[in-house]
Amino acid sequence: MATAAGQLLFDESGQPFILIREQERQKRLTGVEALKSHILAAKQVANTLKTSLGPRGLDKMLVSPDGEVTITNDGATIMKNMDVEHHVAKLMVELSQSQDDEIGDGTTGVVVLAGALMEQAESLLDKGIHQTKIADGFEMACKKALEVLDSIAEKFPIDNREALIRCAMTSLGSK
């Protein structure tokens, strides 16, 4: 059945959708192929930031549509200025923004970590492991990491001014 805007089709579960003429030339990805497309988008965003991470991180030159040039190695600034279309890449940008809003630092690290997790997920998918099992494994690893962090955390009284200053200096040194 054809309509003025496109073609009425049905997906594998019988749900109708309209294929708009521009979409006819695009391939519709499903299953593991779609997952790998999403992983690729996440990895590309992470790889963009990876080289700006750490004390030897490289600066990026950003050029806005009106020609304004910004040179920075700040992950939040880079991510805010990225013009991405893929919805998973947009999630990576939102992840960075959430990190900046909640913590005020670590935007590059959180995106690079997410990209590394996606890289590992891709490797596990290639070995035939189901995505639900991979997600469950990541959840278990997160719980274990939190347990380890709790066990190695140094506790000190809130009135210990010297320890508070050391903590503040660590954070201030990154900006």
The 8 nearest C-alpha neighbors of each residue, nearest first, counted from 0:
[[1, 7, 6, 2, 8, 5, 17, 3],
 [2, 0, 6, 5, 7, 3, 4, 8],
 [3, 1, 5, 4, 6, 0, 7, 17],
 [2, 4, 5, 1, 6, 19, 20, 7],
 [5, 3, 2, 19, 20, 6, 18, 17],
 [6, 4, 19, 20, 2, 18, 3, 1],
 [5, 7, 1, 18, 17, 2, 8, 0],
 [8, 6, 17, 0, 16, 1, 18, 15],
 [9, 7, 16, 15, 17, 6, 10, 18],
 [8, 10, 15, 13, 14, 16, 11, 7],
 [9, 11, 13, 14, 12, 15, 8, 16],
 [10, 12, 13, 9, 14, 15, 8, 29],
 [13, 11, 10, 14, 9, 15, 16, 8],
 [12, 14, 10, 9, 11, 15, 8, 16],
 [15, 13, 9, 10, 12, 16, 11, 8],
 [16, 14, 9, 8, 13, 10, 7, 17],
 [17, 15, 8, 7, 9, 18, 14, 10],
 [18, 16, 7, 6, 8, 19, 5, 15],
 [17, 19, 6, 5, 22, 7, 20, 16],
 [20, 18, 5, 22, 21, 4, 17, 6],
 [19, 21, 5, 23, 22, 18, 4, 6],
 [22, 20, 23, 19, 24, 25, 18, 5],
 [23, 21, 25, 19, 24, 20, 18, 26],
 [24, 22, 20, 21, 25, 18, 19, 26],
 [25, 23, 22, 21, 26, 20, 27, 19],
 [26, 24, 22, 23, 27, 21, 28, 20],
 [25, 27, 28, 24, 23, 22, 29, 33],
 [28, 26, 25, 29, 33, 22, 23, 24],
 [27, 29, 33, 32, 26, 30, 36, 31],
 [28, 30, 33, 32, 31, 27, 34, 36],
 [31, 29, 32, 33, 34, 28, 35, 130],
 [30, 32, 34, 33, 35, 29, 124, 36],
 [31, 33, 35, 30, 34, 29, 28, 36],
 [34, 32, 29, 28, 36, 31, 35, 30],
 [35, 33, 31, 37, 36, 32, 38, 30],
 [34, 36, 38, 32, 37, 33, 39, 31],
 [37, 35, 33, 39, 34, 38, 32, 40],
 [36, 38, 34, 40, 35, 39, 87, 33],
 [37, 39, 35, 41, 40, 36, 117, 42],
 [38, 40, 42, 36, 37, 41, 35, 43],
 [39, 41, 37, 43, 38, 42, 88, 87],
 [42, 40, 38, 44, 88, 39, 43, 114],
 [43, 41, 114, 45, 39, 44, 40, 46],
 [44, 42, 46, 40, 45, 41, 39, 47],
 [43, 45, 47, 41, 42, 46, 88, 40],
 [46, 44, 111, 42, 114, 48, 47, 43],
 [47, 45, 49, 43, 48, 44, 42, 111],
 [46, 48, 44, 45, 49, 43, 50, 51],
 [47, 49, 45, 46, 51, 50, 107, 74],
 [50, 48, 46, 51, 52, 47, 45, 111],
 [49, 51, 52, 48, 56, 57, 47, 46],
 [50, 52, 56, 57, 72, 48, 49, 58],
 [53, 51, 56, 49, 50, 107, 48, 54],
 [52, 54, 56, 55, 51, 50, 57, 108],
 [53, 55, 56, 52, 51, 173, 57, 72],
 [56, 54, 53, 57, 52, 51, 50, 58],
 [57, 55, 51, 52, 53, 54, 50, 58],
 [56, 58, 51, 50, 72, 55, 59, 52],
 [57, 59, 72, 71, 51, 70, 60, 56],
 [60, 58, 71, 70, 72, 61, 57, 51],
 [59, 61, 70, 69, 62, 58, 71, 68],
 [60, 62, 69, 68, 70, 59, 63, 80],
 [61, 63, 68, 67, 66, 69, 60, 64],
 [62, 64, 66, 67, 65, 61, 68, 80],
 [65, 63, 66, 62, 67, 68, 61, 82],
 [64, 66, 63, 67, 62, 68, 61, 69],
 [67, 65, 63, 64, 62, 68, 61, 69],
 [68, 66, 63, 62, 65, 69, 64, 61],
 [67, 69, 62, 61, 66, 63, 70, 60],
 [70, 68, 61, 60, 71, 62, 67, 59],
 [71, 69, 60, 59, 61, 58, 68, 72],
 [72, 70, 58, 59, 73, 69, 60, 77],
 [71, 73, 58, 51, 59, 74, 57, 56],
 [74, 72, 76, 71, 75, 77, 107, 51],
 [73, 75, 107, 77, 106, 76, 78, 72],
 [74, 76, 78, 77, 73, 106, 79, 95],
 [77, 75, 79, 73, 74, 78, 80, 71],
 [76, 78, 74, 80, 75, 79, 73, 81],
 [77, 79, 81, 75, 80, 76, 92, 74],
 [80, 78, 76, 77, 81, 75, 92, 96],
 [79, 81, 77, 78, 76, 82, 61, 63],
 [82, 80, 78, 79, 83, 77, 92, 61],
 [81, 83, 80, 84, 79, 78, 89, 92],
 [84, 82, 81, 85, 89, 88, 86, 92],
 [83, 85, 86, 82, 89, 88, 87, 81],
 [86, 84, 88, 87, 83, 89, 40, 37],
 [85, 87, 89, 88, 84, 90, 83, 37],
 [88, 86, 90, 89, 85, 37, 41, 40],
 [87, 89, 91, 85, 90, 41, 86, 40],
 [88, 90, 86, 92, 87, 91, 83, 93],
 [91, 89, 93, 87, 88, 92, 94, 86],
 [90, 92, 94, 88, 89, 93, 95, 87],
 [91, 93, 89, 95, 90, 94, 78, 96],
 [94, 92, 90, 96, 95, 91, 97, 89],
 [95, 93, 91, 97, 92, 96, 90, 98],
 [94, 96, 106, 98, 92, 93, 97, 99],
 [95, 97, 93, 99, 98, 94, 100, 92],
 [98, 96, 100, 94, 99, 95, 101, 93],
 [97, 99, 95, 101, 96, 100, 102, 106],
 [98, 100, 103, 96, 97, 102, 104, 101],
 [101, 99, 97, 98, 103, 102, 96, 104],
 [102, 100, 98, 99, 97, 103, 96, 104],
 [103, 101, 99, 104, 98, 100, 105, 97],
 [102, 104, 99, 100, 101, 98, 105, 106],
 [105, 103, 102, 99, 106, 98, 170, 173],
 [104, 106, 108, 107, 109, 98, 103, 99],
 [107, 105, 95, 74, 109, 108, 104, 75],
 [106, 108, 74, 110, 105, 109, 111, 48],
 [109, 107, 111, 105, 110, 106, 112, 52],
 [108, 110, 112, 106, 111, 107, 105, 113],
 [111, 109, 113, 107, 112, 108, 45, 114],
 [110, 112, 45, 114, 108, 113, 109, 49],
 [113, 111, 115, 109, 114, 110, 108, 116],
 [114, 112, 110, 116, 115, 111, 109, 117],
 [113, 115, 42, 111, 117, 45, 112, 116],
 [116, 114, 118, 112, 117, 113, 111, 119],
 [117, 115, 113, 119, 118, 114, 120, 112],
 [118, 116, 120, 114, 115, 119, 38, 121],
 [117, 119, 115, 121, 116, 120, 114, 122],
 [118, 120, 122, 116, 121, 117, 115, 123],
 [121, 119, 117, 123, 122, 118, 124, 116],
 [120, 122, 124, 118, 119, 123, 117, 125],
 [121, 123, 119, 125, 120, 124, 118, 126],
 [124, 122, 126, 120, 125, 121, 128, 119],
 [123, 125, 121, 127, 128, 126, 122, 120],
 [126, 124, 122, 123, 127, 121, 128, 120],
 [127, 125, 123, 124, 128, 122, 121, 129],
 [128, 126, 124, 125, 129, 123, 130, 122],
 [127, 129, 124, 123, 126, 130, 132, 133],
 [130, 128, 132, 131, 127, 133, 124, 123],
 [129, 131, 133, 132, 134, 128, 124, 120],
 [132, 130, 134, 133, 129, 135, 128, 136],
 [133, 131, 135, 129, 130, 134, 136, 128],
 [132, 134, 130, 136, 131, 135, 137, 129],
 [133, 135, 137, 131, 136, 132, 130, 138],
 [136, 134, 132, 138, 133, 137, 131, 139],
 [137, 135, 133, 139, 138, 134, 132, 140],
 [136, 138, 140, 134, 135, 139, 141, 133],
 [139, 137, 135, 141, 136, 140, 134, 142],
 [140, 138, 136, 142, 141, 137, 135, 143],
 [141, 139, 137, 143, 138, 142, 144, 136],
 [142, 140, 144, 138, 139, 143, 137, 145],
 [141, 143, 139, 145, 140, 144, 146, 138],
 [142, 144, 146, 140, 145, 141, 147, 139],
 [143, 145, 141, 147, 146, 142, 140, 148],
 [144, 146, 148, 142, 143, 147, 149, 141],
 [147, 145, 143, 149, 144, 148, 150, 142],
 [146, 148, 150, 144, 149, 145, 143, 151],
 [147, 149, 145, 151, 150, 146, 152, 144],
 [148, 150, 146, 152, 147, 151, 145, 144],
 [149, 151, 147, 148, 152, 146, 153, 145],
 [152, 150, 148, 149, 147, 153, 146, 154],
 [153, 151, 149, 150, 148, 154, 147, 155],
 [154, 152, 151, 155, 150, 149, 148, 162],
 [153, 155, 152, 156, 157, 151, 149, 162],
 [154, 156, 157, 153, 159, 162, 158, 163],
 [157, 155, 158, 159, 154, 162, 160, 163],
 [156, 158, 159, 155, 160, 163, 162, 154],
 [157, 159, 156, 160, 163, 155, 162, 161],
 [160, 158, 157, 156, 161, 162, 163, 155],
 [159, 161, 163, 162, 158, 164, 157, 165],
 [162, 160, 164, 163, 159, 165, 166, 158],
 [163, 161, 165, 164, 160, 159, 166, 155],
 [164, 162, 160, 166, 161, 165, 167, 159],
 [163, 165, 167, 161, 166, 162, 168, 160],
 [166, 164, 162, 168, 163, 167, 161, 169],
 [167, 165, 163, 169, 164, 168, 162, 170],
 [166, 168, 164, 170, 169, 165, 171, 163],
 [169, 167, 171, 165, 170, 166, 172, 164],
 [170, 168, 166, 172, 167, 171, 165, 173],
 [169, 171, 167, 168, 172, 173, 166, 174],
 [172, 170, 168, 173, 169, 174, 167, 166],
 [171, 173, 169, 170, 174, 168, 167, 166],
 [174, 172, 171, 170, 169, 104, 54, 168],
 [173, 172, 171, 170, 73, 104, 169, 103]]
